[in-house]
Amino acid sequence: MLYKYRGIRDFRFFTDIILKSRLYAAPYFDLNDPMEGKYLYSQGGSSLDEDMRRLLKGEKEKLRICALSRDPNNELMWSHYSEGHRGVVVGVKIDPSKYEVRPIEYDGLHRVGLNNFHNGAAIDVLSHKLDVWQYEAEERVFTRGKQFVDVTVCRIICGSRMSTQDKGFITELVEKINPDIEIINARTDSAYV
């Protein structure tokens, strides 16, 4: 299972996930990493160099990305992407026969050159990030020409700071739309005072 951290202030986005069993896939340039889509280029000194760059840029622009995490209990992710623990984490399953799903490699920018340039080079570039992002434990779902990724919603984890009112509303909504979705509370460590 993979996980999407979401706020609930704009409730229509959360409702869309539950009602339509889908997650938004963004163009790479809309993601929050300023180094997204950048790569190291090994110049070969041939006239293909500029053509390769142009082709790679075009391929990156055709792709859309749904960023998910392998970890549903990451404190930083809850803080950054789920409204300071007031939102949710949505546990989903993705059909790997419909989409290319790749774990992010946190080894820096991908190096592209004549020796490793191929049809999937854009996905290779977009599957590498700097190690400062490693805490996200990210996996990416890639799609071409589709704004949404079809998912099976399996679990909703309610944030530890979510209000009782929001939790009750989410529980009631989810039970009416799909009672098979498990609803649980985020783990808290009772050893802390």
Buried (B, 14 or more C-beta within 10 A) or exposed (E): EBBBBBBBEEEEEBBBBBEEBBBBBBBBEEBEBEBBBBBEBEEEEEEEBEEBEEBBEEBBEEBBBBBBBBBBEBEEBBBBBBBEBBBBBBBBEBEEEEBBBBEBBBEEBBBBBEEEBEEBBBBBBBBBBEEEBEBBBBBBBBBEEEEBBBBBBBBBBBBBBBEEEBBEEBEEBBEEBBEEBEBEEBEEEEEEE
